[in-house]
């Protein structure tokens, strides 16, 4: 495990990404009691009930972001190209930021008034 960690560039970005994901998870846990039973999560679907999901599905977004971080970190320890390693780590950070923005916007849209 230590050998894998030594090959990863931008370790601070990995820590930041992990922190953002954990912050989003904690935010969802605390905001969960103020949310309605269904939230508009699937914006790509037609307007109406097709966009709604149960509140439990809200944890899928940061979970997916954590999965992207884990996979990109593992891939960056395997790949030899330095540029590609950096792009994998930075893309995981970018995904986490977008997930955080999406979660905060949905919660402030429907839950916290």
C-alpha positions in Angstrom: 0.0 0.0 0.0 2.8 2.4 0.8 4.5 1.7 -2.5 1.3 2.6 -4.3 1.0 5.8 -2.3 4.5 6.9 -3.1 3.8 6.8 -6.9 0.8 9.1 -6.7 1.3 12.8 -7.7 -0.6 15.7 -6.0 -1.2 13.9 -2.7 -2.6 17.1 -1.3 -5.3 17.1 -4.0 -6.2 13.5 -3.0 -6.6 14.7 0.6 -8.7 17.6 -0.5 -10.9 15.4 -2.7 -11.4 13.0 0.2 -12.2 15.9 2.5 -14.7 17.4 0.1 -16.5 14.0 -0.3 -16.6 13.5 3.5 -17.9 17.0 4.0 -20.7 16.4 1.4 -21.6 13.1 3.1 -21.8 14.8 6.5 -23.8 17.7 5.0 -26.3 15.2 3.6 -26.6 13.4 6.9 -27.4 16.6 8.7 -29.7 18.0 6.0 -31.5 14.8 5.6 -34.1 15.6 8.3 -35.0 18.8 6.5 -35.5 17.2 3.1 -38.7 16.0 1.7 -39.1 12.3 1.1 -38.4 12.8 -2.7 -35.8 15.1 -4.2 -35.2 16.2 -7.8 -32.0 14.2 -8.5 -32.4 13.1 -12.1 -32.4 16.4 -14.1 -31.8 14.6 -17.4 -35.2 13.0 -17.3 -38.5 14.7 -18.4 -39.9 17.3 -16.1 -42.1 15.9 -13.4 -42.0 12.7 -11.3 -39.3 11.2 -13.5 -36.8 13.6 -12.0 -37.6 12.6 -8.4 -35.8 10.0 -6.3 -36.0 8.9 -2.8 -33.8 10.8 -0.4 -31.6 7.8 0.2 -30.4 8.0 -3.4 -28.8 11.3 -2.5 -25.8 9.3 -1.1 -25.1 7.9 -4.5 -23.5 11.1 -5.7 -20.7 11.4 -3.1 -20.3 7.6 -3.2 -19.7 7.7 -6.9 -17.3 10.6 -6.4 -15.4 8.5 -3.8 -15.3 5.6 -6.2 -13.9 7.8 -8.9 -11.2 9.0 -6.5 -10.3 5.4 -5.5 -10.1 4.1 -9.1 -8.2 7.1 -10.4 -5.7 6.8 -7.5 -5.1 3.2 -8.2 -4.8 3.9 -11.9 -2.3 6.7 -11.3 -0.1 4.4 -9.3 0.0 1.9 -12.2 0.4 4.2 -15.1 3.9 5.4 -16.0 3.0 8.7 -17.8 3.4 11.6 -15.4 0.9 13.8 -17.2 -1.8 11.2 -17.2 -1.2 10.5 -13.5 -1.7 14.2 -12.7 -4.9 14.4 -14.9 -6.4 11.4 -13.2 -5.9 12.9 -9.8 -7.1 16.4 -10.9 -10.2 14.9 -12.6 -11.2 13.2 -9.4 -10.9 16.6 -7.6 -13.0 18.1 -10.4 -15.7 15.4 -10.1 -15.8 16.0 -6.3 -16.2 19.7 -6.7 -19.1 19.2 -9.2 -20.8 16.7 -6.9 -20.5 19.1 -4.0 -22.0 21.9 -6.0 -24.8 19.7 -7.1 -25.6 18.4 -3.7 -25.6 21.9 -2.1 -27.8 23.3 -4.8 -30.3 20.5 -4.5 -30.5 20.8 -0.7 -30.9 24.6 -0.8 -33.5 24.3 -3.5 -35.8 21.9 -1.7 -34.7 21.5 1.9 -33.2 24.4 3.8 -35.5 27.4 3.9 
